[in-house]
Amino acid sequence: MKRADRLMQLIQLLRDDRMHRAEDLAKTLGVSLRTMYRDLDTLAASGVPIEGARGLGYRVTAAFTLPPLNLTMTEVEVLHLGLLAVSQGGDNELADAARSLSAKLEAVMPENRTSAPAGYSFATYPFANAARGFQYLPVIRQAIRTRQKLAITLQGADKILRPLQLDYWGRLWTCVAWCETSRDFDELRIDQIETLRLLPGLFVEEPGKALADFNAKKLANP
């Protein structure tokens, strides 16, 4: 398993609002305890909101707020895209200003996080290339609002999706969807999408295929 895929799986294990021992996580993912601690440190450095400590256990908090501001997911997206674009624009002065603004944003992150990320929008490997999926965010967001189906190619596989929710995990975006191809829920990484297009067909909420059903399934199968 690639490290990026393992870290994404680790996020999914930690997001059930329960505390997980590093030893148990290492066993589940088939890695050493030392590797697990290194992965947890990498997630924290990449901005994933991890709570916990060695000997106590770990979990990922789902909420993403910047007090005293309460940001919508779209506003977070704007900040993310703006800082990244400025930082890569070739102007050293503006890049420095983007990093300065990044530090100020980090200063008002929730205090219950055990370690501060290494700068907003400046991700640690392996999520540094997450920006390549940004182009798809507006289309996915529109599809969620209008309940419009999507046809995507993800890592060489074609899928038909009913997009349900966008989630943000420290510069890494994911989408919860009902996959009509596999007939099951899917949590896909936006940066792994190769092609995406809106389909003319709309969908209506059906029992067993809604976001509430996905959340209930996650609680029943931690």
Buried (B, 14 or more C-beta within 10 A) or exposed (E): EEBBEBBBBBBEBBBBEEEBBBEEBBEEBEBEBEBBBEBBEBBBBBBBBBBBEEEEBBBBBEEBBBEEEEBEBEEBBEBBBEBBBBBEEEEEEEBEBBBEBBEEBBEEBEEEBEEBBBBBBBBBEBBEEBBEBBEBBEBBBEBBEEBBBBBBBBEEEEBBBBBBBBBBBBBBBBBBBBBBEEEEBBBBBBBBBEEBEBEEEEBEEEEEBBBEBBBEEBEEEE
